[in-house]
Amino acid sequence: MAPDDPVLADSFRQAMRRVASTVNVITTCVGGEPMGLTATAMSTISLDPPSLLVCINRTASLHGSMEDVSHFRVNVLHRDQEEVARIFADRKHQALRFADGWTVDCERPPRLVDAQASLLCRRIDHHRFGTHSIFIGQVEEVTVREEVDPLVYVNGKYGGAS
Ligand SMILES: Cc1cc2nc3c(=O)[nH]c(=O)nc-3n(C[C@H](O)[C@H](O)[C@H](O)COP(=O)(O)O)c2cc1C
């Protein structure tokens, strides 16, 4: 099958609906302006060095700044933060994005105070592939919320892991 085969595209989409992912808000700060987006495309790369990757659509407003910044942050959302996920997944709500619950001083990328986990990453590398870019980050600082109850996205819906 060709890569642009619509049948293959649909079956790929169906397969991906069956993959459960944690929901994250990736943040940066450029020229004093905090930016962020909701992303499920985040994965650990290795423990040594501690590293992860995120995939960002090239049409997202965050994308351009991700190519320039020294650091980004992965804010892993808690189950009670579905509203945060919705706000950062919809451009209509751009003005509301950092209104509540964030530490934004722009010395570092914004941190969601009650996030399930927060990982400050040095941006090491990036690769363009198709509609997205893959950004590799080396983790420099971590904070976690004690209770383990992440927000999960599966089959087009938000929920919990249990
Ligand atoms: C559950 C969910 C997961 C998403 N995952 C990603 C992702 O991994 N990468 C990405 O670039 N966009 C992802 N998006 C889409 C962006 O969050 C959305 O397009 C956002 O509005 C882009 O930011 P902007 O409005 O500032 O351009 C996801 C959206 C949802 C609802």
The ligand as a Gaussian input file, in Angstrom:
#p B3LYP/6-31G(d) Opt

LIG

0 1
 C       -5.645000      14.816000      23.073000
 C       -4.849000      15.686000      22.119000
 C       -3.537000      15.371000      21.846000
 C       -2.761000      16.160000      20.977000
 N       -1.466000      15.826000      20.742000
 C       -0.717000      16.615000      19.942000
 C        0.662000      16.319000      19.746000
 O        1.199000      15.349000      20.276000
 N        1.383000      17.155000      18.953000
 C        0.821000      18.256000      18.345000
 O        1.530000      18.977000      17.623000
 N       -0.487000      18.554000      18.514000
 C       -1.256000      17.774000      19.317000
 N       -2.572000      18.091000      19.524000
 C       -3.150000      19.262000      18.855000
 C       -2.790000      20.600000      19.543000
 O       -2.956000      20.541000      20.948000
 C       -3.681000      21.746000      18.991000
 O       -3.655000      21.753000      17.599000
 C       -3.285000      23.108000      19.559000
 O       -4.373000      23.982000      19.404000
 C       -2.067000      23.674000      18.856000
 O       -1.656000      24.870000      19.478000
 P       -2.006000      26.326000      18.836000
 O       -3.498000      26.459000      18.919000
 O       -1.308000      27.308000      19.748000
 O       -1.459000      26.324000      17.435000
 C       -3.352000      17.304000      20.380000
 C       -4.697000      17.620000      20.660000
 C       -5.431000      16.827000      21.516000
 C       -6.876000      17.195000      21.829000

